[in-house]
């Protein structure tokens, strides 16, 4: 089933996982994670894609098992910055052969060994990837795109970021998933300004519980995200107490989600970091709220 068909009927709950980065290539540990997440009955699970295609095969394999063995819709991430059309065609054929109908089309991060002199240069933007997929696989995949409540780090302004976002949608992205944010006002601003810009597809809110002080600081630095005062104060107070910090993060994410659902969010996408216990705890704290949310 295509994700857009779900979103047109009701809000969605989804999780994101990533292929384990083991030196021996063993990814079996991810299936215990999927076992636990599947019990929470998400509408879909997305599987990330390594820079430069470093985990491409694993992404296809994991997405296939989510779809064909667990019976849950899978969204495969696909990035294009360091890929050729031939490489992308191979992956797209594999996804099609494995009955994967949903793709999160991304430009992707530049790989560590990226050399602009030798890079393929066939695709510079996610919108170009969308066009390529729709041209070569018409009506085959439901495409989605990433968006940035606090503006993409490479964008010169919110206006410029919205222009790029509109290109993604105009080239085929049928819904959007935000990068993480800790201030819901940025999400509401994004939705408001996107609608004014003529971007009318569903915008799912991406939430990453801040249960670890060091990880939170690193993520905020990498994403350019803002840490609101109340979360920052708790971080300073409890950063050396892992158990207390975990409670802070769970409570903060729970309150974010409650506020988003109250205000009519199109969907909640939890960045699980392959830690199903975090998703379980949040859903336990919001059980009745999510029951009503999924019946809207």
C-alpha positions in Angstrom: 0.0 0.0 0.0 1.2 3.5 -0.8 1.7 5.7 2.3 -0.2 8.6 0.7 -3.3 6.4 0.5 -3.0 6.0 4.3 -2.5 9.7 4.9 -5.5 10.6 2.9 -7.6 8.6 5.3 -6.1 9.2 8.7 -2.9 10.4 10.5 -0.1 7.9 10.7 2.3 6.6 13.3 5.6 5.4 12.0 9.2 4.5 13.1 12.6 4.9 11.6 15.4 2.4 11.9 18.8 2.0 10.3 20.9 -0.9 9.2 23.4 -1.9 12.0 26.9 -0.8 11.3 28.8 -4.0 12.2 32.2 -4.7 10.8 31.4 -8.2 9.7 28.2 -7.2 7.9 25.9 -9.1 10.2 22.6 -7.2 10.5 20.6 -9.9 12.3 20.3 -7.7 15.4 17.9 -5.4 13.5 15.3 -8.1 13.4 14.9 -8.2 17.2 14.3 -4.4 16.9 11.7 -4.9 14.2 10.0 -7.7 16.3 9.5 -5.3 19.1 8.5 -2.3 17.0 6.0 -4.4 15.0 4.1 -5.2 18.2 3.4 -1.5 18.5 1.4 -1.7 15.2 3.0 1.2 13.3 1.5 2.3 9.9 5.0 2.0 8.4 8.7 1.7 9.2 11.3 3.6 7.3 14.9 2.3 6.7 17.7 4.7 6.3 20.3 4.7 3.6 24.1 5.1 4.1 26.1 7.9 2.6 27.3 7.0 -0.8 25.3 3.8 -0.8 27.3 2.2 2.1 24.2 0.3 3.3 22.2 0.0 0.1 21.9 -3.7 0.1 21.0 -3.9 3.7 18.3 -1.2 3.3 16.7 -3.2 0.5 16.9 -6.4 2.5 15.5 -5.0 5.7 12.7 -3.1 3.9 11.8 -6.3 2.1 11.5 -8.2 5.3 9.4 -5.5 7.0 7.0 -5.6 4.1 6.9 -9.2 3.1 7.5 -11.0 6.4 6.2 -8.6 9.0 3.3 -7.4 6.9 4.1 -3.7 7.7 4.5 -1.1 5.0 8.2 -0.2 4.5 9.7 3.1 3.2 13.2 2.7 1.8 15.4 5.7 1.9 17.2 6.4 -1.4 19.9 9.1 -1.8 21.4 10.3 -5.1 24.3 12.7 -4.5 27.0 10.1 -5.2 25.0 7.8 -7.4 24.8 7.1 -11.2 21.5 6.5 -13.0 22.7 2.9 -13.6 23.2 2.3 -9.8 19.8 3.9 -9.0 18.1 1.8 -11.6 19.6 -1.4 -10.1 18.3 -0.4 -6.6 14.9 0.7 -7.9 14.5 -2.7 -9.7 15.3 -4.5 -6.5 12.8 -2.5 -4.6 10.1 -3.1 -7.2 10.9 -6.8 -7.3 10.5 -7.0 -3.5 7.1 -5.3 -3.6 8.4 -2.1 -1.9 6.1 0.7 -3.0 7.4 3.6 -0.9 10.6 5.6 -1.2 12.0 8.6 0.8 13.9 10.3 -2.0 16.9 12.3 -0.7 19.9 14.2 -2.0 21.8 12.6 0.8 24.9 13.7 2.8 28.2 13.9 1.1 30.2 10.7 1.9 33.5 11.1 3.7 35.5 10.3 0.6 33.4 12.4 -1.7 35.5 14.0 -4.4 33.7 16.6 -6.5 36.2 16.1 -9.3 35.3 12.4 -9.8 31.7 12.3 -8.5 29.1 11.3 -11.0 27.3 14.7 -10.9 24.2 13.2 -12.5 22.0 14.2 -9.5 22.4 17.3 -7.3 19.0 17.5 -5.7 16.2 15.2 -4.5 13.8 16.8 -7.0 16.0 15.5 -9.8 15.8 12.0 -8.2 12.0 12.3 -8.1 11.9 13.2 -11.7 14.1 10.3 -12.7 12.0 7.8 -10.7 8.7 9.0 -12.0 9.9 9.1 -15.6 11.3 5.5 -15.5 8.9 4.0 -13.0 5.6 5.7 -13.6 2.9 5.0 -11.0 5.2 2.4 -9.3 6.4 4.2 -6.2 5.0 6.7 -3.7 7.7 9.2 -3.2 8.2 11.4 -0.1 10.7 14.0 0.9 12.5 15.5 3.8 11.9 19.0 5.1 13.4 21.2 7.8 11.4 23.1 10.4 14.4 25.2 11.3 15.6 25.6 7.7 18.1 23.5 5.9 21.7 24.4 6.9 22.7 25.1 3.3 19.6 27.3 2.6 20.2 31.1 2.7 16.7 31.8 4.1 13.4 30.2 4.9 12.0 31.5 1.6 14.8 29.8 -0.3 14.3 26.6 1.6 10.6 26.7 0.8 11.3 27.2 -2.9 13.5 24.1 -2.8 10.8 22.2 -0.9 8.2 23.2 -3.5 10.4 21.7 -6.3 10.5 18.4 -4.4 6.7 18.4 -4.2 6.2 19.6 -7.8 8.6 16.8 -9.0 6.6 14.1 -7.2 7.0 14.0 -3.4 3.5 13.1 -2.2 4.1 13.7 1.5 6.9 15.1 3.6 8.7 14.0 6.8 10.5 16.6 8.9 13.9 16.4 10.4 13.9 16.4 14.2 13.0 19.5 16.1 12.5 20.3 19.8 10.4 23.4 19.5 6.9 22.7 18.0 6.6 26.3 16.9 9.1 25.7 14.1 6.9 22.8 12.8 3.8 25.0 12.9 5.6 27.8 11.1 6.8 25.4 8.4 3.3 24.1 7.8 1.8 27.6 7.7 4.4 29.0 5.3 4.4 25.8 3.2 0.6 26.1 2.7 1.0 29.8 1.7 3.6 28.7 -0.8 1.2 26.2 -2.4 2.7 23.1 -0.8 -0.4 21.2 0.2 0.9 17.6 0.8 0.8 16.0 4.3 3.7 17.0 6.5 4.6 14.4 9.1 6.4 15.5 12.2 9.7 13.7 12.9 10.4 13.3 16.7 13.7 12.1 18.3 13.5 11.7 22.1 16.4 13.4 23.7 17.3 10.7 26.2 21.1 11.2 26.2 22.8 14.5 26.9 25.8 13.9 24.7 23.8 12.6 21.8 21.4 15.6 22.0 24.2 18.1 21.9 25.8 16.3 18.9 22.6 16.0 17.0 21.8 19.7 17.6 25.2 20.7 16.4 25.0 18.5 13.2 21.5 19.6 12.3 21.7 23.2 13.4 18.7 22.6 15.6 17.6 24.8 18.4 17.4 23.5 22.0 14.6 25.3 23.8 15.4 26.9 27.2 13.3 24.4 29.3 15.1 21.4 27.6 18.4 23.1 27.8 18.0 23.8 31.5 17.1 20.1 32.2 20.1 19.1 30.2 22.4 21.2 32.3 20.8 19.9 35.5 20.7 16.2 34.7 23.4 15.7 32.1 25.5 13.5 34.5 22.6 11.4 35.6 21.6 9.1 32.7 18.5 7.8 34.3 17.2 11.3 35.1 18.1 12.4 31.6 16.2 9.5 30.1 13.1 10.6 32.0 13.6 14.2 30.8 13.8 13.1 27.2 10.8 10.8 27.4 8.7 13.4 29.1 9.7 16.1 26.7 9.0 13.9 23.6 5.7 12.9 25.1 4.6 16.5 25.6 5.7 17.4 22.1 3.6 14.6 20.6 0.6 15.5 22.7 0.8 19.1 21.6 1.2 18.1 17.9 -1.7 15.7 18.0 -3.9 18.4 19.7 -3.1 20.7 16.9 -3.9 18.3 14.1 -0.5 17.0 12.9 -0.6 14.8 9.8 1.5 12.1 11.4 4.1 11.3 14.0 7.4 9.7 12.9 9.6 8.5 15.7 13.4 8.3 15.1 14.0 5.2 17.2 17.8 5.0 16.9 17.1 1.2 16.9 15.9 1.4 20.5 12.4 0.0 20.6 12.1 0.5 24.4 12.0 4.2 23.8 9.1 3.9 21.4 7.3 1.5 23.8 7.6 3.9 26.7 6.3 6.9 24.7 3.4 5.0 23.4 2.6 3.7 26.9 2.5 7.3 28.2 0.2 8.4 25.3 -1.8 5.2 24.7 -5.3 6.8 24.9 -4.2 9.9 22.9 -2.8 7.7 20.1 -5.9 5.6 20.1 -8.0 8.7 19.3 -5.3 10.1 17.0 -5.3 7.0 14.7 -9.1 7.0 14.6 -9.3 10.7 13.4 
